[in-house]
Amino acid sequence: MNVQSALQQGTDILDRAAVGAPRLTAEVLLCHALHRDRTYIYAHGEDELPERAWIHYGRYLDERLKGKPTQYITHRQEFYGREFMVNEHVLIPRPETEHLVETALGHLKGKGELTVLDVGTGSGAIAISVAIESGRPVLASDISSDALRVADRNRQSLGAPVSFFAADLLEGVRPHCVDLLLSNPPYVPGGDAANMQREVREWEPHVALFAGDSGLEIYDRLLAGAEQAVKPGGRLMMELGYQSLAGVRELLAARWTDIDVVSDLAGWPRVITATLAP
């Protein structure tokens, strides 16, 4: 079995199982098995596939056929131009979340020392990206100690000035100490689980996905804590879930001003920002 034949066989197997992007997925898994990049598999297509690589490649294909996301097989996901380590303890960072990073960086540009806190950090992708791009320290929390271990590995490998701590949302944060609060909170209504992709529903951590029956429960708790933790005049930035804009706006109405919404390239509302009223 040479490299090119292995790639074609893997593509055919994934295609018959209706796995999305079968060719690209087979390429990624074969590269992972060979510890090589994509250039290698095309430049050395006639080379014999080493037995060890064939064994690993077969296992990776089997895992993908069972629904395991490719990122959890390779333990890699790119976010904001950097490679992050991921596993089943953290959500896979999505390109859409880069809008939250960009919005935060725009707010921080040209400002002096500010206390920045990322709540529900998961892999640390948001906090680490903001810290590196802005050149300033960032605090980040998560309820999951397993997620924090992943985030700290990413912090070390990328050399980011981020400090992590365990907390249920803003539990234990001192009153009125945060200048900028960031969060991509759980926002999927529990009833939507049946309609989700199998890869997400069965593999990604539910504590980071689901937020009660309405999908607003974590937003509600987060905002209650933010009203105590954020300085008057401080800024809040959160990722929005599908069809959550109206509900989040209503939750913000009592104590928050300067509410603004950032849409993604498709026109969907993606990030909401607000200022805590004095």
Buried (B, 14 or more C-beta within 10 A) or exposed (E): EEBBEBBBBBBEBBBEEEBEEBBEBBBBBBBBBBEBEEEBBEEBBEEEBBEEBBEBBBEBBEBBEEBBBBBBBBEBBEBBEBEBBBBEBBBBBEEBBBBBBBBBBEBBEEEEEBBBBBBBBBBBBBBBBBBBBBEBBBBBBBBBEEBBBBBBBBBEEBEBBBBBEEBEBBEEBEEBBBBBBBBBBBBBBBEBBEEBEEBBBBBBBEBBBBBBEBBBBBBBBBBBBBBBBBBEEBBBBBBBBEEBBEBBBEBBEEBBEEBEBBEBEEEEBBBBBBBBEE
